[in-house]
Amino acid sequence: MNGARFVHDELERLGWEVEVADAQKVKGLGPLACKTDRIDAWVLAELSRRDLVPAVWLPGFEQRQERERARWRLFLVRKRSSLKHRIHAQLLAFGHTCPVSDLFGARGRKLLARLEFPEPWHSGVLAAVQMIDELDAEIAAIDKELKALGADHRYIPLLMSAPGIAWILGYTIAAEIGDITRFSSPKKLVGYTGLCPRVYQSGNTDRRGPLTHAGPKYLRWALMEAAVHACRHQVYAARYQANKKRLGKQRGAKVAQVDIARRLAEAIWHMLTRNTTFAPAGATRALAA
């Protein structure tokens, strides 16, 4: 879609009204025995003539900028974590213990400086530490930029009132959701997150499968990160523990966290739609009891 996105932006800049068709829905409207570019163009032209093109929603340029800032920060954080894991692996490989709680703090840096590694592992560890320092500086600069940009965002203060959501996750969720009026109900937003199980129905049979993983993966990541902390909040702790106990040790914790993430998505819809802070149904009565 990168090339198509560029063509879309250029055509809109020139004053065209551009829509991108949903390929799956178009295939359902016009199933064909053979498929060529000429036939695809004819089907789209016919649907357009009848005003039946099922178009997908595309974020605007400003919203894509917000998404790219949040996603770039996440990319750098993951690279930094990967380098730290690699250094820990080198310590284990050569039998070095880690007596400090933070290997990359002041005491940990002194420990790494005096440890003896054979080459090329020693040079690799020093280079990884240097790259971690550079990533720390880059991430700090992005954090400063996101704080400045998020200060005037209408959604972020509301999102930060929810359990488990600080300003970084709030900025990411706000950028990935975009305009909340696109979703007519909380279920629509939850479905967009991809945290709902697949449904297999045939006659009287109704089965639930794995998660759909539809929608932006960064939104799912942000909601799951928030759920890890929200499951310890007094509003959600009882529900989380009940689901975890019911589902067993093997999969209980993970499925219970997904359930809390869905609850957070529903709460976010109500918060952003009504322009109110976090106040889940029954929370007041639960706290009073």
N, C-alpha and C positions, 0 to 999 in steps of 0.2 A: 504493500500500500504506500510505500514511501514515494515512488514516482507518481502514483495516482494522486496522492495528497498534494504534491507540488502542482500538478495540472489543475486540481480542484481550486487551490488558492489563486493561481494565476487567472483562471477563468472568472472567479468571483471578483477579483480585483478589476477586471475589465467590464464588470457589470452583468455577467451572466448569472442566472439562477441555476445552480448546479446541485444535483442530487445523486447520491451513490446508492445503487440498488442493493437490496439484501439478496444475495445469491441464492440462499436456501429457500426463501419465500418465492422468489421468481421461479425457481425450479418447480415448486409446488403448484404455482399458477399455470405454468406452461411447460409440462413435462414433454420431452421429445425423445424419440428413439435414437436419433443421432445428434451430435452436438458439434457445431463449428462456430467460428467467429461470425460468419455471415448470418447464421440462424439466430445466434444470441442477439445480434444487433437488430434483427427483424422482430424478435420477441419483445425486446425492450422498447422498440419504436411503437409496436402495437399497444403495449401496456401504457406507454406514455400518451398515446393518442386517446386512450380511454380513461386517462387519469387514474391508473391502477398500479403505478410503480410503487412497490413496497420499499421505501427508502430507509436507510439506516441513519441514525443520528451521528453527526460529526461535531466534535468540539470546535469552538472558534479558535482563532490564532492566539488570543490572550490566554485562554484556558489551557491550550497546549503548552504555552510558555510556563504556566504554573506547574503543570504536570511534569514537564522536563526538569525543572529545578528540583522538585521533590524526588523524582526518579534518579537523577544524577547523584544526589546526596546518598540515596540508598545504595547505589552502585559502588560509590567510594567506600561506604561503611563496610560493605561486604568484602571488598578487596582488602581493606585493613584487617578485618577478622580473619581472612584467609592467610594473610602473612603472619599474624599472631599464632594461628594454629600450626603453621609450618615451623615456626621457631620452637614451639612447645614439642613438636614431633622430633626435631633435631636433638633437643635435650634428652628426651626419652631414648632415642636411638643410641646415644653415646653414654647412657647411664648417669646423667647429671640430674640431681634432684632440684626441686624448685622450693626452697624454704620460705620464700616471700609470698605474700598474698597477691601482689600485683607485679608480675614480671616486667612490666613496662613502666613502672613508676621509678622513683629516684633510686631505691635500694635494688630493684630489679635490673636497672641499667648498669649499676656497678657490678652486679653479679655476672651479667652477660659480658662485660668488658674483660673480666679476669678469667673467664672460663676458657679452657684450651680445647680447640677442635682441630682435627686434621683438615687440610685443604682438599677440596674446595668448599667444604661445609662451613668453615670459619668465615670465609669471605661472603658466603651466601647469607649467613646470619647477620653479619654487619650490614650488608646491603639491605636486607629486609627491615632492620631497625631504622635505617635511614629513610626508606620508603614509607614506613609507618609515620615517622615524623613529618614527612611531606604531606601525607594524606591527612594527618591531624590538622595541619595548618589550612589545607584546602577545605576540609569539612567545617572548621571553625569559621572560615570566611563565608561559606554557604549558609551556615546557621545564622550569622549576623544579617545576611541578605534576606533570608526567609522571615526572620523576626520583623525586619523593617517592612517587608511587603505584607506580612500577615496582620500587621497592626490595624490596618484599615479594612480588613476583610470582615464582612458581616457574619459569616458562618463560624469562623474560628473561635471567638469568645463563647459562643453557644456550645460548640463541640467540646471545648475544654472543661465545661461543667459536668460532662459525663464521666463516669468512673473509667480509669485506665487510659484516658486520652489527654496527653499533654500537647504542647503547641506544635511539635513536629508531626505527630500523628494527626492532629487537627488540620494542619496545612495540607497534608497528603490526602486525607479524606475529603476535604473541601475541594481540592483540585480534581480528584477523580470523580466525584459526584457531579460537579458542575451545577447546573440550575436544578434545584430540587423540584420545581414545578413540572419537570418531565415525568415524574412518577406520581401517578394518581392515587396510590395507596402504599402503606408500608410493605405489603407483600410484593409490590412491583420493585421497590428498592432492594428488598432481600433477594428477589430473583435476579436482579442485575448484578449483585455481588458474587453470584455463583456458589453461595454457601447452602443452597437447597439441594436435597437429594434428587436424583433422577426418578421419574415416576413411570412405571411400566403397567399399563392397564389394558386388559383384554377381557371383555365380558364382565364377569363378577370378580375377576382376579385384579388385585391392586398390590403391586410390589414397589418397594423403595430400593434404589440402587445407590451407587456412590455419588459424590457431589458433582454437580454439573460443571463447575469451574468455568462458567460463562462470565462475561464481563471482564473488567480490568483486573489483572492479578495483583497489582499494587494496592487496590482497594481491599481485596481479600487479606493481603498481608497486614495492612494497617488495622483492620478489624480484628484479626486474630491476635496481633500484638496487644491491642487494647483489651481483648478478652482474657489474656493471660493475667493481667493485673486486675481486671474487673471481677474475675471469679472469686477474689478475696475480699471484695467490697461487701458491706453488710446487706446491700440490696440484692445481690446475686449469689452470695455465698451459699445460702441454703439450697437454692435450685441447683447450683453446680455440684454440691456434695451429694444431693439426692440422685442426680443423673449419673454421677461417677460411681456411686455405690450400686445402682441398679444395673449398669452395663458391665461391671466387672473391672478387674485390674488391667486386662489386656488392652482394651480400647475405651474404657470408661472416661479417662481424663481427657483424651483428645476429642471424643464426640461431645462431651459436656462443654468443652471450650468452644466448639463450633456452635453449640446451642446458645451459649452466652453471646457469641459474635452476632448471631442472627437477632437476638434480643436487642443488642446495641444498635444494629441497623434499623430496627423498627423504632427505637427511641430517637435515633437521629432524624428519621423522617418527621416525627411529630415535633421535634425541637426546631428544625429548620423551616417546616411548614407554618408553624404557629409563632415562630420567632420568640421562643421561650427557652429557658435553661432546663437542665435535666431534672425531670420529676416523673419517674415511671408510675404507672397505675398501681395503687395500693402501697406505695413506698411510705407514705405518711403514716398509714395505719400500722404498717410493719414496724416502723421505728418507734411509734408510740407504745406498741405492745412490749 
